[in-house]
Amino acid sequence: MVALLAVLPHPMNGQIGADLLAFVPPECQDAKDNDSDINITVGGAVDTTGGPELADVLECIFAPSNFIGCLSLVSVLDPELIPDPSDILECADIEDPYCIIEAECEPCSAVVASLMRCIVVHSEGVDANITELVETCPFDCSQ
């Protein structure tokens, strides 16, 4: 297992699509914590703007204890999975796509929920009703 992790490239170096990174609002990509070694490579340039939500999700996915079990999560992280704010009328509208992601990596469910809330709440065109709804949704996939 250690040998496998040693030969894999750093998790951020080109393995997260530029379209996904561009989709995450700046509020979810605050200034990089100087104690963190997470760097995002976009178009060959290193971007050190990985914020708390995005950095936490990626750190969780690529943690040695989660890596094998959560590797498939990277393939389902797609901006198309997050509904347009105008399409969110009830919690299920945001919870259904979240549950697709959670099914791929249950150990990271809390940080993924935080990132999804951040993306929806900070996307353009989101009114206070949607923000309040999304912030109160339980993000429960047990049903």
C-alpha positions as CSV (number, residue, x, y, z in Angstrom):
1,M,0.0,0.0,0.0
2,V,2.8,2.4,0.9
3,A,4.6,1.7,-2.4
4,L,1.4,2.4,-4.3
5,L,0.9,5.8,-2.6
6,A,4.5,6.7,-3.2
7,V,4.3,6.3,-7.0
8,L,1.0,8.2,-7.4
9,P,1.3,11.9,-8.2
10,H,0.3,14.5,-5.7
11,P,-3.5,14.4,-5.6
12,M,-4.0,18.0,-6.8
13,N,-1.6,17.9,-9.7
14,G,-3.9,17.7,-12.7
15,Q,-6.3,15.2,-11.3
16,I,-9.1,17.7,-10.6
17,G,-10.6,19.1,-13.8
18,A,-10.3,22.8,-14.5
19,D,-14.0,23.0,-15.2
20,L,-14.7,21.7,-11.6
21,L,-12.3,24.2,-10.1
22,A,-13.8,27.0,-12.1
23,F,-17.3,26.0,-10.9
24,V,-16.4,26.3,-7.2
25,P,-17.1,30.0,-6.2
26,P,-14.2,32.0,-4.7
27,E,-15.9,32.0,-1.3
28,C,-15.3,28.2,-1.2
29,Q,-11.7,28.7,-2.3
30,D,-10.4,31.2,0.3
31,A,-6.7,31.8,0.6
32,K,-4.6,28.7,1.0
33,D,-3.6,27.9,4.6
34,N,0.1,28.3,4.8
35,D,0.4,25.0,6.8
36,S,-1.3,23.1,4.0
37,D,0.6,21.6,1.1
38,I,-2.4,21.4,-1.3
39,N,-1.7,23.1,-4.6
40,I,-4.1,23.0,-7.6
41,T,-2.6,22.8,-11.0
42,V,-4.7,24.5,-13.6
43,G,-3.4,24.8,-17.2
44,G,0.1,24.1,-16.0
45,A,0.2,26.9,-13.4
46,V,0.0,26.2,-9.7
47,D,-3.0,27.8,-8.1
48,T,-2.7,28.0,-4.3
49,T,-6.3,29.1,-3.7
50,G,-7.7,25.8,-2.4
51,G,-10.1,26.9,0.3
52,P,-11.5,25.3,3.3
53,E,-14.3,23.4,1.8
54,L,-12.5,22.4,-1.4
55,A,-9.2,21.6,0.4
56,D,-11.0,19.6,3.1
57,V,-12.8,17.5,0.5
58,L,-9.6,16.8,-1.4
59,E,-7.6,16.2,1.7
60,C,-10.3,13.7,2.9
61,I,-10.4,11.9,-0.5
62,F,-6.7,11.5,-0.7
63,A,-6.0,10.6,2.9
64,P,-4.2,7.3,3.0
65,S,-7.1,5.7,5.0
66,N,-9.7,6.8,2.4
67,F,-7.7,6.8,-0.8
68,I,-8.7,3.4,-2.2
69,G,-12.3,3.6,-1.0
70,C,-12.8,7.2,-2.3
71,L,-10.9,7.1,-5.5
72,S,-14.0,6.8,-7.6
73,L,-15.4,10.0,-6.1
74,V,-13.1,12.0,-8.4
75,S,-15.0,10.6,-11.4
76,V,-18.4,11.7,-10.1
77,L,-17.4,15.2,-9.0
78,D,-19.0,17.0,-11.9
79,P,-20.4,20.6,-12.0
80,E,-23.4,19.3,-13.8
81,L,-24.3,17.3,-10.7
82,I,-25.0,20.5,-8.7
83,P,-28.5,21.8,-9.6
84,D,-29.0,25.3,-10.8
85,P,-30.3,27.4,-7.9
86,S,-33.5,28.1,-9.7
87,D,-34.2,24.3,-9.8
88,I,-33.9,23.9,-6.0
89,L,-37.3,23.9,-4.5
90,E,-36.9,21.4,-1.7
91,C,-34.0,19.6,0.1
92,A,-34.3,16.6,-2.2
93,D,-33.2,18.8,-5.1
94,I,-29.7,19.2,-3.5
95,E,-29.6,16.0,-1.4
96,D,-30.1,13.7,-4.4
97,P,-26.9,14.7,-6.2
98,Y,-25.1,14.8,-2.8
99,C,-26.1,11.2,-2.2
100,I,-24.6,10.2,-5.5
101,I,-21.3,11.7,-4.3
102,E,-21.6,10.3,-0.8
103,A,-22.2,6.8,-2.1
104,E,-18.7,6.9,-3.6
105,C,-17.0,8.1,-0.4
106,E,-18.9,7.9,2.9
107,P,-15.9,8.8,5.1
108,C,-15.9,12.3,3.5
109,S,-19.6,12.9,3.6
110,A,-19.5,15.8,6.1
111,V,-16.9,17.8,4.1
112,V,-18.6,17.0,0.8
113,A,-21.9,18.4,2.2
114,S,-20.1,21.5,3.4
115,L,-18.7,22.0,-0.1
116,M,-22.0,21.5,-1.8
117,R,-23.7,24.0,0.6
118,C,-21.0,26.5,-0.1
119,I,-21.3,26.1,-3.9
120,V,-25.0,26.5,-3.9
121,V,-25.1,29.4,-1.4
122,H,-22.4,31.3,-3.1
123,S,-23.4,30.8,-6.7
124,E,-24.7,33.7,-8.7
125,G,-28.5,34.3,-8.6
126,V,-29.2,32.5,-5.4
127,D,-31.8,34.3,-3.3
128,A,-32.3,34.2,0.4
129,N,-35.0,31.5,0.3
130,I,-32.7,29.1,-1.5
131,T,-29.8,29.9,0.8
132,E,-31.9,29.3,3.9
133,L,-33.3,26.1,2.5
134,V,-29.9,24.6,1.5
135,E,-28.3,25.6,4.8
136,T,-31.1,23.7,6.7
137,C,-31.2,20.6,4.6
138,P,-30.0,17.5,6.6
139,F,-28.1,15.9,3.7
140,D,-29.3,12.5,4.8
141,C,-28.9,9.6,2.4
142,S,-30.1,6.9,4.7
143,Q,-33.5,6.5,3.0
